[in-house]
């Protein structure tokens, strides 16, 4: 009988943790009360209190994560057309200062594909420098082994400074690892390796995941 009461008490306190609010202020007095009632269900009231505190910490962590996901990004921003002119280095988006956009923020597509970085901001629009800009450079990691390397922009994306002894293969995924961007954004995959005997580093051609011609919506990470 004590076992069922013990389980029910822990569930009740867990519910109070999740719901929060004024009711949860009673957890300490309840801990003491249930400690007396449960006896062998817990070693003592302090044991029950510790278990409840663990639930409270886990719940707070989940709340912070959820709030972060909601507040990290301005979602579903339209990309302006540049037709019939096409510049792969820059694009304009339909959000600006009024929507809280700031210079330097990361721009992504489908939540995981890096598009570029906000260059300049107007009241209701912004200009984005894309990963195809010739001046673009960023730290990346390659494949399951997470090999460090440097990505360079341009019409043909490239990867350099790959250690000669690194285990890198064609088809390996390349992700962002630069401190100025969210970690793990997808850039593309290794299309072709260039390995010259005697060189300190390997180089590679990068096939981008991003397709500018079909890009219609982006997200800006704050």
Buried (B, 14 or more C-beta within 10 A) or exposed (E): EEEEBBEEBBEEBBEBBEEEEEEBEEBEEBBBBBBEEBEEBBEBBEBBBEBBEEBBEEBEEEEEEEEEEEEEBBEEBEBEEEEEEEEBBBBBBBBBEEBEBEEEBBBBBEEEBBBBBBBEBEEEBBBBBBBBBEEBEBBBBBBEEEBBBBBBBBEEBBBBBBEEEBEBEEEBBBBBBBEEBBEEBBBBBBBEBBEEEEEEBBBBBBBBBBEBEEBEEBBBBE
